[in-house]
Amino acid sequence: MISGQNGRWACAGSLMAMVLLATTVLAAEKHSRPAKIGEYIPDAQTVEMFSAIEKGDIAVKLIPKDSTQSNVVIENKTDRPLNVKLPSAFAGVPVLAQAAAGGAGRGRSGSSGNSGNQGTGGGMGGMGGMGGGGMFSLPPESVGKFKVETVCLDHGKAEPRAAVPYEIKPLESYTAKPGVREVCQMLGDGKLNRRAAQAAAWHLNNDMSWEQLAAKRLRHANGTSEPYFTAQEIQGGIQIATTASAMAKQRESTEKKSHSRTTPVTSGS
């Protein structure tokens, strides 16, 4: 029988051994358990989404509910886990529209060959596991899905729907209008009211004046109508467009400076 101080030391030692054993077991279980879809995988390779699509490592489907929301489905086609770096801004492009446009995409005018359904735009900076950060991870040969908010980039065209095939593209392949990228990026970061962001997107990408947007009506089946945007949403759209335009100018300035530093200077003959 153990008694006195020696007994207390023995009990303390046994308790510490049990704690260490439990900690070791929990750590081993955490290390060995399969990673959940979307959850960051520390030992996995990190790939950029569009580059991984081109390489065939992943397949991505964009399934629009309407102009306000889409489902993004990502399939890991490899036999290894992947951390997929999501784009800060993207475009949802009707597949038939791309064929009609001959793959030319959009220029700075914001026009395209799409005469049917709307193109959409959004961002994924706030998406993914581990609290967002624009990362979505997949175990080998698995499929994951999440929702993203979007805005319409083609005023006056038909609403997107799941029956119409869409493809996800880099935003700059669809529009180069200044400020649109920034609107989509801020929307994806969860920083904007979507309705106000929509007003800003139509103003920036489709050259609609604030007067036109304020006068736009939502017409109901019973013949009544109401303003499409509230006064607060128009005011919010003005603030968003102003901020986005300033951010775009700053980004372009930074890119020009970076390009000038990396471009070699050649002397004349």
C-alpha positions as CSV (number, residue, x, y, z in Angstrom):
1,M,0.0,0.0,0.0
2,I,1.4,3.4,-1.0
3,S,0.8,6.2,1.5
4,G,1.9,9.7,2.4
5,Q,3.9,11.9,0.0
6,N,5.1,9.0,-2.1
7,G,1.4,8.1,-2.7
8,R,0.6,11.6,-3.8
9,W,3.5,11.6,-6.2
10,A,2.4,8.3,-7.6
11,C,-1.1,9.5,-8.2
12,A,0.1,12.7,-9.8
13,G,2.5,10.7,-12.1
14,S,-0.3,8.4,-13.1
15,L,-2.6,11.3,-13.9
16,M,0.0,13.1,-16.0
17,A,0.6,9.9,-17.9
18,M,-3.1,9.5,-18.6
19,V,-3.3,13.1,-19.8
20,L,-0.3,12.6,-22.1
21,L,-1.7,9.4,-23.5
22,A,-5.1,11.0,-24.2
23,T,-3.4,14.0,-25.9
24,T,-1.4,11.6,-28.1
25,V,-4.4,9.6,-29.0
26,L,-6.5,12.7,-29.9
27,A,-3.6,14.1,-32.0
28,A,-3.2,10.8,-33.8
29,E,-6.9,10.6,-34.5
30,K,-7.0,14.1,-35.8
31,H,-4.0,13.4,-38.1
32,S,-5.4,10.2,-39.4
33,R,-9.0,11.1,-39.9
34,P,-10.0,12.0,-43.5
35,A,-10.2,15.7,-44.2
36,K,-13.6,17.1,-44.6
37,I,-14.6,18.7,-47.9
38,G,-13.8,22.4,-47.9
39,E,-11.5,22.1,-44.8
40,Y,-7.9,23.2,-45.4
41,I,-5.4,20.3,-45.7
42,P,-2.0,21.4,-44.4
43,D,0.0,18.7,-46.3
44,A,-1.9,19.1,-49.6
45,Q,-0.7,21.0,-52.8
46,T,-2.3,24.4,-53.3
47,V,-3.5,25.1,-56.9
48,E,-5.1,28.2,-58.4
49,M,-8.6,27.3,-59.7
50,F,-8.4,28.4,-63.3
51,S,-4.9,27.0,-63.8
52,A,-6.0,23.7,-62.3
53,I,-9.0,23.6,-64.6
54,E,-6.7,24.0,-67.6
55,K,-4.4,21.2,-66.4
56,G,-7.3,18.9,-65.9
57,D,-6.7,18.5,-62.2
58,I,-10.2,19.8,-61.3
59,A,-13.5,20.3,-63.0
60,V,-15.7,23.2,-62.0
61,K,-19.4,23.7,-62.8
62,L,-21.3,26.9,-62.3
63,I,-25.1,26.3,-61.9
64,P,-27.0,29.6,-61.6
65,K,-30.2,29.8,-59.6
66,D,-30.8,33.3,-61.1
67,S,-28.8,36.5,-61.4
68,T,-28.4,36.7,-57.6
69,Q,-26.9,33.3,-56.7
70,S,-25.1,30.3,-58.2
71,N,-23.9,27.0,-57.0
72,V,-20.2,26.2,-57.6
73,V,-19.4,22.5,-57.9
74,I,-15.7,21.5,-57.8
75,E,-14.5,18.0,-58.6
76,N,-11.0,16.8,-57.6
77,K,-10.0,14.6,-60.5
78,T,-6.6,13.6,-59.1
79,D,-5.7,10.8,-56.6
80,R,-4.2,13.4,-54.2
81,P,-5.7,16.0,-51.9
82,L,-5.8,19.6,-53.2
83,N,-6.3,23.1,-51.7
84,V,-8.0,25.1,-54.4
85,K,-7.3,28.8,-54.3
86,L,-10.5,30.4,-55.4
87,P,-10.6,33.6,-57.6
88,S,-11.3,36.9,-56.0
89,A,-13.5,37.8,-59.0
90,F,-15.1,35.6,-61.8
91,A,-17.7,35.7,-64.5
92,G,-20.5,33.3,-65.2
93,V,-20.8,33.0,-69.0
94,P,-23.6,31.3,-70.9
95,V,-21.9,28.6,-73.0
96,L,-24.0,29.3,-76.1
97,A,-23.1,32.9,-75.9
98,Q,-19.4,32.0,-76.0
99,A,-20.0,30.0,-79.2
100,A,-21.9,32.9,-80.8
101,A,-19.1,35.3,-79.9
102,G,-16.6,33.0,-81.5
103,G,-14.7,32.9,-78.2
104,A,-13.7,36.6,-78.5
105,G,-15.0,37.5,-75.1
106,R,-15.5,41.1,-74.1
107,G,-13.5,44.3,-74.6
108,R,-13.5,47.5,-72.6
109,S,-16.9,48.4,-74.0
110,G,-18.5,45.6,-72.1
111,S,-20.3,44.2,-75.1
112,S,-20.4,40.6,-76.1
113,G,-21.9,38.1,-78.5
114,N,-24.5,37.1,-75.9
115,S,-27.9,38.0,-77.2
116,G,-29.8,35.7,-74.8
117,N,-29.1,35.2,-71.1
118,Q,-27.2,37.5,-68.8
119,G,-23.6,37.1,-67.9
120,T,-23.0,37.3,-64.1
121,G,-20.1,38.3,-61.9
122,G,-19.0,37.6,-58.4
123,G,-16.1,36.8,-56.1
124,M,-15.0,34.0,-53.8
125,G,-12.7,35.8,-51.4
126,G,-14.9,35.0,-48.4
127,M,-15.6,31.4,-49.4
128,G,-14.0,28.1,-48.3
129,G,-13.0,26.3,-45.2
130,M,-11.0,27.5,-42.2
131,G,-13.0,30.8,-42.0
132,G,-12.9,31.6,-45.7
133,G,-9.8,33.2,-47.3
134,G,-10.8,32.1,-50.8
135,M,-9.6,28.5,-50.3
136,F,-11.6,25.3,-50.8
137,S,-10.0,21.9,-50.2
138,L,-10.9,18.5,-51.5
139,P,-9.7,15.0,-50.7
140,P,-8.7,12.8,-53.6
141,E,-11.4,12.1,-56.2
142,S,-14.1,14.0,-54.3
143,V,-16.7,16.6,-55.1
144,G,-17.6,19.7,-53.1
145,K,-20.2,22.4,-53.5
146,F,-20.9,25.9,-52.2
147,K,-23.0,28.9,-53.0
148,V,-21.9,32.4,-54.2
149,E,-23.7,35.7,-54.5
150,T,-23.6,37.2,-58.0
151,V,-24.7,40.3,-59.9
152,C,-26.0,40.6,-63.4
153,L,-23.5,42.1,-65.9
154,D,-25.9,42.4,-68.9
155,H,-28.9,44.6,-68.2
156,G,-32.0,43.8,-70.2
157,K,-31.1,40.2,-71.1
158,A,-32.8,37.0,-69.9
159,E,-32.4,35.9,-66.3
160,P,-29.9,33.0,-65.8
161,R,-31.4,29.7,-64.9
162,A,-30.1,26.2,-64.1
163,A,-31.4,24.8,-67.5
164,V,-29.0,27.1,-69.4
165,P,-25.4,25.8,-69.2
166,Y,-22.9,28.3,-67.8
167,E,-19.2,28.3,-67.5
168,I,-17.0,30.0,-64.9
169,K,-14.3,32.2,-66.4
170,P,-11.8,34.8,-65.3
171,L,-13.7,38.1,-65.1
172,E,-11.3,40.0,-67.3
173,S,-12.1,37.6,-70.2
174,Y,-15.7,38.8,-70.1
175,T,-15.4,42.5,-69.2
176,A,-12.6,45.0,-68.8
177,K,-14.8,47.9,-67.6
178,P,-13.0,49.7,-64.8
179,G,-14.4,49.1,-61.3
180,V,-16.4,45.9,-62.2
181,R,-13.7,43.6,-60.8
182,E,-13.6,45.6,-57.6
183,V,-17.4,45.4,-57.2
184,C,-17.3,41.6,-57.7
185,Q,-14.4,41.2,-55.4
186,M,-16.0,43.2,-52.6
187,L,-19.2,41.3,-53.0
188,G,-17.3,38.0,-52.7
189,D,-15.6,39.3,-49.6
190,G,-19.1,39.8,-48.0
191,K,-18.6,43.6,-47.7
192,L,-21.5,44.8,-49.9
193,N,-25.3,44.8,-49.9
194,R,-26.1,42.8,-53.0
195,R,-28.8,45.1,-54.3
196,A,-26.6,48.1,-54.0
197,A,-23.8,46.2,-55.7
198,Q,-26.2,45.4,-58.6
199,A,-26.9,49.0,-59.2
200,A,-23.2,49.7,-59.2
201,A,-22.5,46.9,-61.6
202,W,-25.1,48.1,-64.1
203,H,-23.8,51.6,-63.8
204,L,-20.1,50.6,-64.4
205,N,-20.5,47.7,-66.9
206,N,-23.6,48.8,-68.9
207,D,-23.2,52.6,-68.7
208,M,-26.6,53.1,-67.1
209,S,-27.0,56.5,-65.5
210,W,-28.2,56.8,-61.9
211,E,-31.3,58.5,-63.2
212,Q,-32.0,55.5,-65.4
213,L,-31.5,53.1,-62.5
214,A,-33.6,55.2,-60.1
215,A,-36.4,55.2,-62.7
216,K,-36.3,51.4,-63.4
217,R,-39.5,49.7,-62.4
218,L,-40.3,46.2,-61.2
219,R,-43.6,45.2,-62.8
220,H,-45.9,42.6,-61.3
221,A,-48.2,40.1,-63.0
222,N,-51.3,42.0,-61.7
223,G,-50.2,45.1,-63.6
224,T,-48.9,47.1,-60.7
225,S,-45.3,48.3,-60.4
226,E,-42.8,49.7,-57.9
227,P,-39.3,51.1,-58.1
228,Y,-36.7,48.4,-58.8
229,F,-34.2,50.0,-56.4
230,T,-35.0,51.9,-53.2
231,A,-33.4,55.4,-52.7
232,Q,-31.1,53.8,-50.1
233,E,-29.9,51.2,-52.6
234,I,-29.2,53.8,-55.2
235,Q,-27.2,55.8,-52.7
236,G,-25.4,52.7,-51.7
237,G,-24.7,51.9,-55.4
238,I,-23.2,55.4,-55.9
239,Q,-20.9,54.9,-53.0
240,I,-19.9,51.4,-54.1
241,A,-19.2,52.6,-57.7
242,T,-17.1,55.5,-56.5
243,T,-15.1,53.3,-54.2
244,A,-14.6,50.6,-56.9
245,S,-13.5,53.1,-59.5
246,A,-10.9,54.6,-57.2
247,M,-9.7,51.1,-56.3
248,A,-9.4,50.2,-60.0
249,K,-7.3,53.3,-60.7
250,Q,-5.0,52.5,-57.9
251,R,-4.7,48.9,-59.1
252,E,-3.9,49.9,-62.6
253,S,-1.3,52.4,-61.3
254,T,0.3,49.7,-59.2
255,E,0.3,47.2,-62.1
256,K,1.9,49.8,-64.4
257,K,4.6,50.6,-61.9
258,S,5.3,46.9,-61.4
259,H,5.4,46.3,-65.1
260,S,7.9,49.2,-65.6
261,R,10.2,47.8,-62.9
262,T,10.3,44.3,-64.5
263,T,10.6,45.5,-68.2
264,P,14.3,45.6,-69.2
265,V,15.6,48.9,-70.6
266,T,17.4,48.6,-73.9
267,S,19.8,51.2,-75.2
268,G,19.7,52.5,-78.8
269,S,22.2,51.4,-81.3
